[in-house]
Amino acid sequence: MVLPSASDFPDLPGAVKSIEPGDTIQIKNVSAYYTDMPRKDVVDFYFNYFSRSSFLNIPLVTYKLNHPPERIREVLRDTQQSTYVEEIIHPFRDSVFINGFEWDNDPFTPQNRRIKNILIVNGQTYQFKVTTFYQESLVFLRLIVFYLSVGLGCLLVKEAGRLIKKLKNES
């Protein structure tokens, strides 16, 4: 619970880092990249990095969640274009959202109008724009939530045992 997470994310290999407003320092812990790297490779790259602590490279309990594309508009910003959203989570700790936008597969734009979303940077066309958003948590809040959850779990187990014993006695 107190091990530091890997929060200083590396740049996506072979990608061009975005310098658009909102993709750099305007929103804390956000970065974006133009790439042709497929979704699975992008998510695996960040999952492998995020699943280890920055302290002695200790492995951390890590899960992936797949969200609908609309989810990123609730988490990051209303204007975020999205084709997929995956979240990599450390339970009771922090998470990173990985948002991918594939310009020619945008579910919110009719097929005949998708060409307006083409991703051209420095004269090169890219298939995807990947945005990462790291949501960190404070250590003392992690511990409070964890211990409250453990305490509630113990109470639930104790109450379930009491109910089972009562049902056996009535039978």
OpenMM code with the backbone's topology and positions (N, CA, C; nanometers):
from openmm import Vec3, app, unit

residues = "MET VAL LEU PRO SER ALA SER ASP PHE PRO ASP LEU PRO GLY ALA VAL LYS SER ILE GLU PRO GLY ASP THR ILE GLN ILE LYS ASN VAL SER ALA TYR TYR THR ASP MET PRO ARG LYS ASP VAL VAL ASP PHE TYR PHE ASN TYR PHE SER ARG SER SER PHE LEU ASN ILE PRO LEU VAL THR TYR LYS LEU ASN HIS PRO PRO GLU ARG ILE ARG GLU VAL LEU ARG ASP THR GLN GLN SER THR TYR VAL GLU GLU ILE ILE HIS PRO PHE ARG ASP SER VAL PHE ILE ASN GLY PHE GLU TRP ASP ASN ASP PRO PHE THR PRO GLN ASN ARG ARG ILE LYS ASN ILE LEU ILE VAL ASN GLY GLN THR TYR GLN PHE LYS VAL THR THR PHE TYR GLN GLU SER LEU VAL PHE LEU ARG LEU ILE VAL PHE TYR LEU SER VAL GLY LEU GLY CYS LEU LEU VAL LYS GLU ALA GLY ARG LEU ILE LYS LYS LEU LYS ASN GLU SER".split()
positions = [
    Vec3(0.0806, -0.1202, 0.0000),
    Vec3(0.0000, 0.0000, 0.0000),
    Vec3(0.0851, 0.1269, 0.0000),
    Vec3(0.2047, 0.1192, 0.0525),
    Vec3(0.2866, 0.2393, 0.0607),
    Vec3(0.3996, 0.2428, -0.0414),
    Vec3(0.4160, 0.1350, -0.1185),
    Vec3(0.5182, 0.1365, -0.2229),
    Vec3(0.4840, 0.2414, -0.3280),
    Vec3(0.5831, 0.3146, -0.3752),
    Vec3(0.5533, 0.4138, -0.4789),
    Vec3(0.5192, 0.3451, -0.6109),
    Vec3(0.4276, 0.4057, -0.6840),
    Vec3(0.3913, 0.3551, -0.8166),
    Vec3(0.4860, 0.4126, -0.9203),
    Vec3(0.4837, 0.3525, -1.0354),
    Vec3(0.5618, 0.4044, -1.1481),
    Vec3(0.4790, 0.5141, -1.2136),
    Vec3(0.4994, 0.6368, -1.1722),
    Vec3(0.4135, 0.7457, -1.2195),
    Vec3(0.4767, 0.8297, -1.3299),
    Vec3(0.6071, 0.8239, -1.3451),
    Vec3(0.6751, 0.9005, -1.4492),
    Vec3(0.6804, 0.8128, -1.5743),
    Vec3(0.5732, 0.8156, -1.6506),
    Vec3(0.5571, 0.7221, -1.7612),
    Vec3(0.6532, 0.7516, -1.8756),
    Vec3(0.7084, 0.6463, -1.9326),
    Vec3(0.7969, 0.6663, -2.0478),
    Vec3(0.7147, 0.7005, -2.1716),
    Vec3(0.7808, 0.7634, -2.2674),
    Vec3(0.7153, 0.7914, -2.3947),
    Vec3(0.6874, 0.6606, -2.4671),
    Vec3(0.5811, 0.6595, -2.5428),
    Vec3(0.5441, 0.5431, -2.6224),
    Vec3(0.6496, 0.5242, -2.7315),
    Vec3(0.7098, 0.4042, -2.7417),
    Vec3(0.8179, 0.3839, -2.8391),
    Vec3(0.7699, 0.4027, -2.9834),
    Vec3(0.8505, 0.4723, -3.0610),
    Vec3(0.8201, 0.4930, -3.2024),
    Vec3(0.7077, 0.5910, -3.2273),
    Vec3(0.6671, 0.6652, -3.1260),
    Vec3(0.5555, 0.7586, -3.1384),
    Vec3(0.6056, 0.9022, -3.1343),
    Vec3(0.5219, 0.9923, -3.1835),
    Vec3(0.5512, 1.1351, -3.1782),
    Vec3(0.4671, 1.1949, -3.0660),
    Vec3(0.5327, 1.2610, -2.9732),
    Vec3(0.4613, 1.3199, -2.8593),
    Vec3(0.3834, 1.4434, -2.9040),
    Vec3(0.2585, 1.4503, -2.8606),
    Vec3(0.1715, 1.5625, -2.8956),
    Vec3(0.2105, 1.6868, -2.8176),
    Vec3(0.2037, 1.8007, -2.8860),
    Vec3(0.2271, 1.9297, -2.8204),
    Vec3(0.1000, 2.0158, -2.8257),
    Vec3(-0.0134, 1.9526, -2.8548),
    Vec3(-0.1404, 2.0247, -2.8597),
    Vec3(-0.1820, 2.0681, -2.7194),
    Vec3(-0.2589, 2.1773, -2.7095),
    Vec3(-0.3083, 2.2209, -2.5780),
    Vec3(-0.3892, 2.1097, -2.5109),
    Vec3(-0.3631, 2.0881, -2.3835),
    Vec3(-0.4316, 1.9833, -2.3081),
    Vec3(-0.3567, 1.8518, -2.3081),
    Vec3(-0.2587, 1.8379, -2.3954),
    Vec3(-0.1811, 1.7134, -2.4038),
    Vec3(-0.0448, 1.7244, -2.3367),
    Vec3(-0.0120, 1.8401, -2.2840),
    Vec3(0.1212, 1.8567, -2.2241),
    Vec3(0.1076, 1.8920, -2.0765),
    Vec3(0.1289, 2.0163, -2.0400),
    Vec3(0.1302, 2.0533, -1.8982),
    Vec3(-0.0013, 2.1136, -1.8491),
    Vec3(-0.0956, 2.1394, -1.9391),
    Vec3(-0.2196, 2.2054, -1.8988),
    Vec3(-0.3020, 2.1201, -1.8028),
    Vec3(-0.3021, 1.9906, -1.8224),
    Vec3(-0.3718, 1.8985, -1.7333),
    Vec3(-0.2655, 1.8080, -1.6713),
    Vec3(-0.2607, 1.8067, -1.5396),
    Vec3(-0.1588, 1.7288, -1.4682),
    Vec3(-0.1709, 1.5802, -1.5013),
    Vec3(-0.0572, 1.5151, -1.5223),
    Vec3(-0.0459, 1.3710, -1.5458),
    Vec3(-0.1089, 1.3242, -1.6771),
    Vec3(-0.1148, 1.4109, -1.7765),
    Vec3(-0.1663, 1.3746, -1.9087),
    Vec3(-0.0551, 1.3875, -2.0109),
    Vec3(-0.0472, 1.2902, -2.0998),
    Vec3(0.0414, 1.3003, -2.2160),
    Vec3(-0.0252, 1.2274, -2.3322),
    Vec3(0.0104, 1.2681, -2.4538),
    Vec3(-0.0518, 1.2085, -2.5716),
    Vec3(0.0532, 1.1852, -2.6795),
    Vec3(0.0260, 1.0843, -2.7632),
    Vec3(0.1208, 1.0422, -2.8667),
    Vec3(0.0475, 1.0065, -2.9947),
    Vec3(0.1133, 1.0338, -3.1072),
    Vec3(0.0647, 0.9889, -3.2371),
    Vec3(0.1449, 0.8643, -3.2738),
    Vec3(0.0758, 0.7586, -3.3136),
    Vec3(0.1434, 0.6319, -3.3378),
    Vec3(0.0634, 0.5445, -3.4345),
    Vec3(0.1301, 0.4430, -3.4840),
    Vec3(0.0640, 0.3379, -3.5620),
    Vec3(0.0607, 0.2078, -3.4820),
    Vec3(0.1042, 0.2132, -3.3573),
    Vec3(0.1072, 0.0951, -3.2712),
    Vec3(-0.0357, 0.0524, -3.2369),
    Vec3(-0.0708, -0.0758, -3.2580),
    Vec3(-0.2075, -0.1211, -3.2290),
    Vec3(-0.2396, -0.1171, -3.0797),
    Vec3(-0.3689, -0.1182, -3.0516),
    Vec3(-0.4210, -0.1077, -2.9154),
    Vec3(-0.3562, -0.2063, -2.8197),
    Vec3(-0.3500, -0.3332, -2.8565),
    Vec3(-0.2950, -0.4362, -2.7681),
    Vec3(-0.1515, -0.4041, -2.7288),
    Vec3(-0.0710, -0.3614, -2.8241),
    Vec3(0.0691, -0.3296, -2.7962),
    Vec3(0.0821, -0.2079, -2.7044),
    Vec3(-0.0012, -0.1073, -2.7270),
    Vec3(0.0022, 0.0131, -2.6430),
    Vec3(-0.0347, -0.0225, -2.4990),
    Vec3(-0.1458, -0.0937, -2.4831),
    Vec3(-0.1922, -0.1293, -2.3481),
    Vec3(-0.0912, -0.2214, -2.2796),
    Vec3(-0.0371, -0.3180, -2.3514),
    Vec3(0.0641, -0.4072, -2.2934),
    Vec3(0.1889, -0.3301, -2.2496),
    Vec3(0.2315, -0.2329, -2.3303),
    Vec3(0.3487, -0.1526, -2.2965),
    Vec3(0.3281, -0.0814, -2.1625),
    Vec3(0.2141, -0.0143, -2.1477),
    Vec3(0.1886, 0.0580, -2.0228),
    Vec3(0.1560, -0.0366, -1.9076),
    Vec3(0.0902, -0.1471, -1.9349),
    Vec3(0.0616, -0.2452, -1.8293),
    Vec3(0.1924, -0.2994, -1.7720),
    Vec3(0.2857, -0.3353, -1.8577),
    Vec3(0.4149, -0.3883, -1.8111),
    Vec3(0.4910, -0.2852, -1.7288),
    Vec3(0.4820, -0.1600, -1.7688),
    Vec3(0.5521, -0.0551, -1.6951),
    Vec3(0.4836, -0.0263, -1.5611),
    Vec3(0.3505, -0.0157, -1.5620),
    Vec3(0.2732, 0.0245, -1.4448),
    Vec3(0.2590, -0.0873, -1.3423),
    Vec3(0.2862, -0.2108, -1.3811),
    Vec3(0.2663, -0.3238, -1.2893),
    Vec3(0.3857, -0.3472, -1.1966),
    Vec3(0.4817, -0.2568, -1.1989),
    Vec3(0.5982, -0.2674, -1.1100),
    Vec3(0.6202, -0.1351, -1.0377),
    Vec3(0.6653, -0.1452, -0.9135),
    Vec3(0.6931, -0.0260, -0.8343),
    Vec3(0.8224, 0.0384, -0.8813),
    Vec3(0.8300, 0.1695, -0.8664),
    Vec3(0.9554, 0.2387, -0.8992),
    Vec3(1.0608, 0.2125, -0.7915),
    Vec3(1.0207, 0.1513, -0.6803),
    Vec3(1.1130, 0.1156, -0.5730),
    Vec3(1.1540, -0.0304, -0.5907),
    Vec3(1.2745, -0.0562, -0.6326),
    Vec3(1.3315, -0.1896, -0.6516),
    Vec3(1.2554, -0.2770, -0.7526),
    Vec3(1.1740, -0.2139, -0.8365),
    Vec3(1.1034, -0.2868, -0.9432),
    Vec3(1.0162, -0.4012, -0.8893),
    Vec3(0.9580, -0.3815, -0.7723),
    Vec3(0.8750, -0.4836, -0.7068),
    Vec3(0.7427, -0.4965, -0.7819),
    Vec3(0.6991, -0.6189, -0.8133),
    Vec3(0.5702, -0.6347, -0.8834),
    Vec3(0.4524, -0.5932, -0.7953),
    Vec3(0.3535, -0.5311, -0.8572),
    Vec3(0.2338, -0.4851, -0.7870),
    Vec3(0.1115, -0.5579, -0.8413),
    Vec3(0.0101, -0.5740, -0.7572),
    Vec3(-0.1167, -0.6311, -0.8021),
    Vec3(-0.1774, -0.5308, -0.8998),
    Vec3(-0.2039, -0.5760, -1.0208),
    Vec3(-0.2496, -0.4858, -1.1266),
    Vec3(-0.3588, -0.5519, -1.2089),
    Vec3(-0.4632, -0.4750, -1.2403),
    Vec3(-0.5743, -0.5247, -1.3215),
    Vec3(-0.6000, -0.4298, -1.4374),
    Vec3(-0.6615, -0.4835, -1.5430),
    Vec3(-0.7046, -0.4018, -1.6570),
    Vec3(-0.8563, -0.4009, -1.6637),
    Vec3(-0.9124, -0.2853, -1.6880),
    Vec3(-1.0555, -0.2720, -1.7109),
    Vec3(-1.0767, -0.2100, -1.8480),
    Vec3(-1.1756, -0.2592, -1.9190),
    Vec3(-1.2110, -0.2056, -2.0490),
    Vec3(-1.3370, -0.1209, -2.0315),
    Vec3(-1.3325, 0.0047, -2.0724),
    Vec3(-1.4453, 0.0966, -2.0579),
    Vec3(-1.5006, 0.1333, -2.1951),
    Vec3(-1.6263, 0.1776, -2.2012),
    Vec3(-1.6775, 0.2309, -2.3275),
    Vec3(-1.6071, 0.3628, -2.3598),
    Vec3(-1.5989, 0.3996, -2.4867),
    Vec3(-1.5271, 0.5227, -2.5243),
    Vec3(-1.5783, 0.6495, -2.4551),
    Vec3(-1.7051, 0.6513, -2.4189),
    Vec3(-1.7624, 0.7702, -2.3547),
    Vec3(-1.7040, 0.7955, -2.2163),
    Vec3(-1.6489, 0.6945, -2.1541),
    Vec3(-1.5974, 0.7050, -2.0166),
    Vec3(-1.4892, 0.8117, -2.0030),
    Vec3(-1.4061, 0.8267, -2.1050),
    Vec3(-1.2955, 0.9219, -2.0953),
    Vec3(-1.3470, 1.0651, -2.0850),
    Vec3(-1.4652, 1.0906, -2.1370),
    Vec3(-1.5224, 1.2259, -2.1293),
    Vec3(-1.5647, 1.2592, -1.9870),
    Vec3(-1.5934, 1.1573, -1.9063),
    Vec3(-1.6263, 1.1781, -1.7657),
    Vec3(-1.5002, 1.1956, -1.6820),
    Vec3(-1.3949, 1.1280, -1.7215),
    Vec3(-1.2727, 1.1236, -1.6416),
    Vec3(-1.1748, 1.2356, -1.6772),
    Vec3(-1.1569, 1.2624, -1.8055),
    Vec3(-1.0530, 1.3556, -1.8487),
    Vec3(-1.1100, 1.4897, -1.8932),
    Vec3(-1.1781, 1.4917, -2.0061),
    Vec3(-1.2368, 1.6168, -2.0581),
    Vec3(-1.3491, 1.5847, -2.1558),
    Vec3(-1.4431, 1.6775, -2.1664),
    Vec3(-1.5630, 1.6574, -2.2491),
    Vec3(-1.5333, 1.6450, -2.3982),
    Vec3(-1.4256, 1.7025, -2.4427),
    Vec3(-1.3960, 1.7076, -2.5862),
    Vec3(-1.3005, 1.5977, -2.6326),
    Vec3(-1.2671, 1.5054, -2.5465),
    Vec3(-1.1702, 1.4010, -2.5802),
    Vec3(-1.2283, 1.3043, -2.6829),
    Vec3(-1.1612, 1.2899, -2.7971),
    Vec3(-1.2020, 1.1915, -2.8969),
    Vec3(-1.1548, 1.0546, -2.8516),
    Vec3(-1.2378, 0.9517, -2.8767),
    Vec3(-1.2038, 0.8200, -2.8248),
    Vec3(-1.2632, 0.7081, -2.9086),
    Vec3(-1.1823, 0.6050, -2.9278),
    Vec3(-1.2272, 0.4806, -2.9891),
    Vec3(-1.2271, 0.3698, -2.8848),
    Vec3(-1.1305, 0.3756, -2.7929),
    Vec3(-1.1250, 0.2788, -2.6827),
    Vec3(-1.0685, 0.3444, -2.5575),
    Vec3(-1.1070, 0.2901, -2.4423),
    Vec3(-1.0543, 0.3354, -2.3138),
    Vec3(-1.0273, 0.2122, -2.2293),
    Vec3(-0.9046, 0.1996, -2.1842),
    Vec3(-0.8690, 0.0937, -2.0901),
    Vec3(-0.8078, 0.1583, -1.9675),
    Vec3(-0.8351, 0.0980, -1.8527),
    Vec3(-0.7827, 0.1491, -1.7265),
    Vec3(-0.6983, 0.0399, -1.6630),
    Vec3(-0.5794, 0.0773, -1.6219),
    Vec3(-0.4911, -0.0147, -1.5502),
    Vec3(-0.4930, 0.0307, -1.4048),
    Vec3(-0.5288, -0.0637, -1.3160),
    Vec3(-0.5566, -0.0288, -1.1765),
    Vec3(-0.4662, -0.1043, -1.0799),
    Vec3(-0.4220, -0.0341, -0.9786),
    Vec3(-0.3656, -0.0950, -0.8585),
    Vec3(-0.4760, -0.0843, -0.7543),
    Vec3(-0.5358, -0.1955, -0.7122),
    Vec3(-0.6471, -0.1881, -0.6167),
    Vec3(-0.6108, -0.1088, -0.4905),
    Vec3(-0.7023, -0.0243, -0.4481),
    Vec3(-0.6867, 0.0626, -0.3320),
    Vec3(-0.5748, 0.1657, -0.3480),
    Vec3(-0.5281, 0.1864, -0.4701),
    Vec3(-0.4154, 0.2771, -0.4878),
    Vec3(-0.4428, 0.3811, -0.5955),
    Vec3(-0.4018, 0.3550, -0.7157),
    Vec3(-0.4096, 0.4514, -0.8237),
    Vec3(-0.4360, 0.3800, -0.9555),
    Vec3(-0.4533, 0.4582, -1.0607),
    Vec3(-0.4803, 0.3972, -1.1901),
    Vec3(-0.4318, 0.4882, -1.3019),
    Vec3(-0.4224, 0.4297, -1.4198),
    Vec3(-0.3888, 0.5057, -1.5399),
    Vec3(-0.4908, 0.4701, -1.6480),
    Vec3(-0.5462, 0.5729, -1.7103),
    Vec3(-0.6377, 0.5548, -1.8218),
    Vec3(-0.5596, 0.5656, -1.9510),
    Vec3(-0.5863, 0.4738, -2.0417),
    Vec3(-0.5257, 0.4773, -2.1739),
    Vec3(-0.6397, 0.4944, -2.2737),
    Vec3(-0.6394, 0.6083, -2.3396),
    Vec3(-0.7424, 0.6404, -2.4369),
    Vec3(-0.6809, 0.6361, -2.5759),
    Vec3(-0.7424, 0.5606, -2.6646),
    Vec3(-0.6959, 0.5551, -2.8020),
    Vec3(-0.8014, 0.6084, -2.8963),
    Vec3(-0.7574, 0.6882, -2.9914),
    Vec3(-0.8474, 0.7391, -3.0943),
    Vec3(-0.7946, 0.6949, -3.2294),
    Vec3(-0.8744, 0.6167, -3.3013),
    Vec3(-0.8407, 0.5715, -3.4364),
    Vec3(-0.9280, 0.6511, -3.5320),
    Vec3(-0.8673, 0.7399, -3.6058),
    Vec3(-0.9436, 0.8371, -3.6842),
    Vec3(-1.0381, 0.7735, -3.7860),
    Vec3(-1.0013, 0.6615, -3.8476),
    Vec3(-1.0888, 0.6016, -3.9498),
    Vec3(-1.1823, 0.4946, -3.8930),
    Vec3(-1.1902, 0.4869, -3.7579),
    Vec3(-1.2799, 0.3917, -3.6923),
    Vec3(-1.3552, 0.4605, -3.5780),
    Vec3(-1.3806, 0.5910, -3.5930),
    Vec3(-1.4461, 0.6691, -3.4886),
    Vec3(-1.5945, 0.6330, -3.4821),
    Vec3(-1.6404, 0.5761, -3.3689),
    Vec3(-1.7812, 0.5359, -3.3598),
    Vec3(-1.8787, 0.6535, -3.3529),
    Vec3(-1.8287, 0.7738, -3.3287),
    Vec3(-1.9152, 0.8904, -3.3131),
    Vec3(-1.9226, 0.9772, -3.4387),
    Vec3(-1.8499, 0.9391, -3.5432),
    Vec3(-1.8492, 1.0149, -3.6683),
    Vec3(-1.8964, 0.9245, -3.7812),
    Vec3(-1.9924, 0.9720, -3.8631),
    Vec3(-2.0342, 0.8898, -3.9775),
    Vec3(-1.9158, 0.8592, -4.0686),
    Vec3(-1.9182, 0.7430, -4.1297),
    Vec3(-1.8046, 0.6953, -4.2086),
    Vec3(-1.7638, 0.7933, -4.3187),
    Vec3(-1.8603, 0.8566, -4.3847),
    Vec3(-1.8273, 0.9481, -4.4948),
    Vec3(-1.7667, 1.0802, -4.4465),
    Vec3(-1.7650, 1.1059, -4.3146),
    Vec3(-1.7092, 1.2309, -4.2609),
    Vec3(-1.5838, 1.2079, -4.1762),
    Vec3(-1.5359, 1.0856, -4.1679),
    Vec3(-1.4202, 1.0547, -4.0815),
    Vec3(-1.2893, 1.1135, -4.1331),
    Vec3(-1.2789, 1.1399, -4.2617),
    Vec3(-1.1547, 1.1920, -4.3184),
    Vec3(-1.1151, 1.3250, -4.2535),
    Vec3(-1.2128, 1.3985, -4.1995),
    Vec3(-1.1809, 1.5266, -4.1337),
    Vec3(-1.1017, 1.5062, -4.0046),
    Vec3(-1.1032, 1.3839, -3.9505),
    Vec3(-1.0318, 1.3529, -3.8268),
    Vec3(-0.8909, 1.2982, -3.8499),
    Vec3(-0.8470, 1.2938, -3.9753),
    Vec3(-0.7180, 1.2316, -4.0060),
    Vec3(-0.6068, 1.2933, -3.9205),
    Vec3(-0.5176, 1.2090, -3.8733),
    Vec3(-0.4098, 1.2515, -3.7833),
    Vec3(-0.2812, 1.2712, -3.8641),
    Vec3(-0.2501, 1.3950, -3.8966),
    Vec3(-0.1282, 1.4280, -3.9710),
    Vec3(-0.0412, 1.5163, -3.8829),
    Vec3(0.0816, 1.4691, -3.8582),
    Vec3(0.1767, 1.5434, -3.7759),
    Vec3(0.3088, 1.5476, -3.8512),
    Vec3(0.3613, 1.6670, -3.8690),
    Vec3(0.4880, 1.6868, -3.9412),
    Vec3(0.4864, 1.6178, -4.0784),
    Vec3(0.3742, 1.6230, -4.1452),
    Vec3(0.3627, 1.5659, -4.2792),
    Vec3(0.3421, 1.4156, -4.2841),
    Vec3(0.3348, 1.3496, -4.1705),
    Vec3(0.3144, 1.2050, -4.1659),
    Vec3(0.1775, 1.1732, -4.1071),
    Vec3(0.1112, 1.0745, -4.1677),
    Vec3(-0.0204, 1.0324, -4.1209),
    Vec3(-0.0052, 0.9194, -4.0201),
    Vec3(-0.0779, 0.9317, -3.9096),
    Vec3(-0.0771, 0.8288, -3.8061),
    Vec3(-0.2176, 0.7710, -3.7912),
    Vec3(-0.2245, 0.6451, -3.7525),
    Vec3(-0.3514, 0.5763, -3.7363),
    Vec3(-0.4175, 0.6104, -3.6021),
    Vec3(-0.3373, 0.6268, -3.4976),
    Vec3(-0.3904, 0.6444, -3.3621),
    Vec3(-0.3330, 0.7680, -3.2939),
    Vec3(-0.4146, 0.8223, -3.2051),
    Vec3(-0.3650, 0.9164, -3.1055),
    Vec3(-0.3955, 0.8526, -2.9712),
    Vec3(-0.2915, 0.8306, -2.8912),
    Vec3(-0.3047, 0.7654, -2.7612),
    Vec3(-0.2805, 0.8700, -2.6528),
    Vec3(-0.3747, 0.8791, -2.5599),
    Vec3(-0.3636, 0.9728, -2.4481),
    Vec3(-0.3612, 0.8936, -2.3185),
    Vec3(-0.2648, 0.9217, -2.2333),
    Vec3(-0.2584, 0.8571, -2.1022),
    Vec3(-0.2917, 0.9597, -1.9948),
    Vec3(-0.3629, 0.9134, -1.8935),
    Vec3(-0.4022, 0.9993, -1.7821),
    Vec3(-0.3837, 0.9204, -1.6533),
    Vec3(-0.2882, 0.9630, -1.5731),
    Vec3(-0.2550, 0.8956, -1.4476),
    Vec3(-0.3307, 0.9611, -1.3327),
    Vec3(-0.4069, 0.8804, -1.2572),
    Vec3(-0.4781, 0.9294, -1.1396),
    Vec3(-0.4093, 0.8732, -1.0165),
    Vec3(-0.3407, 0.9607, -0.9467),
    Vec3(-0.2685, 0.9175, -0.8283),
    Vec3(-0.3534, 0.9351, -0.7032),
    Vec3(-0.3109, 0.8708, -0.5958),
    Vec3(-0.3803, 0.8836, -0.4681),
    Vec3(-0.2777, 0.9061, -0.3580),
    Vec3(-0.3233, 0.9670, -0.2501),
    Vec3(-0.2359, 0.9936, -0.1368),
    Vec3(-0.2233, 0.8680, -0.0499),
    Vec3(-0.1048, 0.8432, 0.0035),
    Vec3(-0.0789, 0.7220, 0.0806),
    Vec3(-0.1722, 0.7101, 0.2008),
    Vec3(-0.1937, 0.8192, 0.2743),
    Vec3(-0.2790, 0.8081, 0.3933),
    Vec3(-0.4236, 0.7753, 0.3550),
    Vec3(-0.4710, 0.8246, 0.2408),
    Vec3(-0.6069, 0.7903, 0.1968),
    Vec3(-0.6155, 0.6436, 0.1541),
    Vec3(-0.5093, 0.5947, 0.0900),
    Vec3(-0.5043, 0.4520, 0.0520),
    Vec3(-0.5205, 0.3643, 0.1759),
    Vec3(-0.4447, 0.3979, 0.2796),
    Vec3(-0.4469, 0.3178, 0.4022),
    Vec3(-0.5824, 0.3258, 0.4719),
    Vec3(-0.6406, 0.4439, 0.4773),
    Vec3(-0.7722, 0.4588, 0.5399),
    Vec3(-0.8757, 0.3734, 0.4673),
    Vec3(-0.8824, 0.3852, 0.3352),
    Vec3(-0.9805, 0.3091, 0.2569),
    Vec3(-0.9544, 0.1587, 0.2694),
    Vec3(-0.8290, 0.1183, 0.2657),
    Vec3(-0.7952, -0.0231, 0.2765),
    Vec3(-0.8410, -0.0799, 0.4115),
    Vec3(-0.8042, -0.0126, 0.5204),
    Vec3(-0.8389, -0.0651, 0.6525),
    Vec3(-0.9889, -0.0586, 0.6799),
    Vec3(-1.0565, 0.0419, 0.6305),
    Vec3(-1.2022, 0.0455, 0.6422),
    Vec3(-1.2661, -0.0706, 0.5651),
    Vec3(-1.2124, -0.1016, 0.4476),
    Vec3(-1.2639, -0.2137, 0.3675),
    Vec3(-1.2392, -0.3466, 0.4382),
    Vec3(-1.1216, -0.3638, 0.4950),
    Vec3(-1.0904, -0.4870, 0.5683),
    Vec3(-1.1832, -0.5003, 0.6888),
    Vec3(-1.2023, -0.3914, 0.7622),
    Vec3(-1.2916, -0.3940, 0.8785),
    Vec3(-1.4345, -0.4280, 0.8393),
    Vec3(-1.4839, -0.3673, 0.7331),
    Vec3(-1.6187, -0.3965, 0.6857),
    Vec3(-1.6295, -0.5413, 0.6387),
    Vec3(-1.5275, -0.5896, 0.5714),
    Vec3(-1.5269, -0.7301, 0.5278),
    Vec3(-1.5336, -0.8251, 0.6461),
    Vec3(-1.4581, -0.7972, 0.7514),
    Vec3(-1.4619, -0.8817, 0.8723),
    Vec3(-1.6000, -0.8802, 0.9362),
    Vec3(-1.6614, -0.7622, 0.9426),
    Vec3(-1.7967, -0.7533, 0.9984),
    Vec3(-1.8965, -0.8336, 0.9146),
    Vec3(-1.8841, -0.8269, 0.7836),
    Vec3(-1.9745, -0.9018, 0.6962),
    Vec3(-1.9573, -1.0527, 0.7123),
    Vec3(-1.8328, -1.0983, 0.7230),
    Vec3(-1.8067, -1.2413, 0.7426),
    Vec3(-1.8629, -1.2866, 0.8772),
    Vec3(-1.8413, -1.2068, 0.9798),
    Vec3(-1.8928, -1.2402, 1.1132),
    Vec3(-2.0458, -1.2474, 1.1119),
    Vec3(-2.1102, -1.1503, 1.0470),
    Vec3(-2.2566, -1.1486, 1.0398),
    Vec3(-2.3086, -1.2657, 0.9566),
    Vec3(-2.2411, -1.2988, 0.8482),
    Vec3(-2.2826, -1.4134, 0.7664),
    Vec3(-2.2724, -1.5422, 0.8485),
    Vec3(-2.1664, -1.5585, 0.9255),
    Vec3(-2.1511, -1.6754, 1.0117),
    Vec3(-2.2612, -1.6832, 1.1157),
    Vec3(-2.2967, -1.5700, 1.1734),
    Vec3(-2.4042, -1.5655, 1.2720),
    Vec3(-2.5377, -1.6051, 1.2086),
    Vec3(-2.5643, -1.5566, 1.0881),
    Vec3(-2.6897, -1.5904, 1.0198),
    Vec3(-2.6956, -1.7384, 0.9825),
    Vec3(-2.5846, -1.7920, 0.9370),
    Vec3(-2.5796, -1.9349, 0.9016),
    Vec3(-2.6032, -2.0203, 1.0259),
    Vec3(-2.5407, -1.9818, 1.1376),
    Vec3(-2.5598, -2.0558, 1.2635),
    Vec3(-2.7059, -2.0482, 1.3081),
    Vec3(-2.7672, -1.9317, 1.2931),
    Vec3(-2.9073, -1.9146, 1.3318),
    Vec3(-2.9975, -1.9997, 1.2447),
    Vec3(-2.9722, -2.0070, 1.1136),
    Vec3(-3.0519, -2.0875, 1.0224),
    Vec3(-3.0379, -2.2363, 1.0544),
    Vec3(-2.9192, -2.2810, 1.0922),
    Vec3(-2.8969, -2.4224, 1.1284),
    Vec3(-2.9734, -2.4577, 1.2539),
    Vec3(-2.9753, -2.3660, 1.3512),
    Vec3(-3.0463, -2.3905, 1.4764),
    Vec3(-3.1965, -2.3968, 1.4559),
    Vec3(-3.2486, -2.3229, 1.3589),
    Vec3(-3.3927, -2.3232, 1.3340),
    Vec3(-3.4363, -2.4478, 1.2559),
    Vec3(-3.3456, -2.5139, 1.1901),
    Vec3(-3.3805, -2.6302, 1.1079),
    Vec3(-3.4056, -2.7547, 1.1867),
] * unit.nanometer
topology = app.Topology()
chain = topology.addChain("A")
for resn in residues:
    res = topology.addResidue(resn, chain)
    for name in ("N", "CA", "C"):
        topology.addAtom(name, app.Element.getBySymbol(name[0]), res)
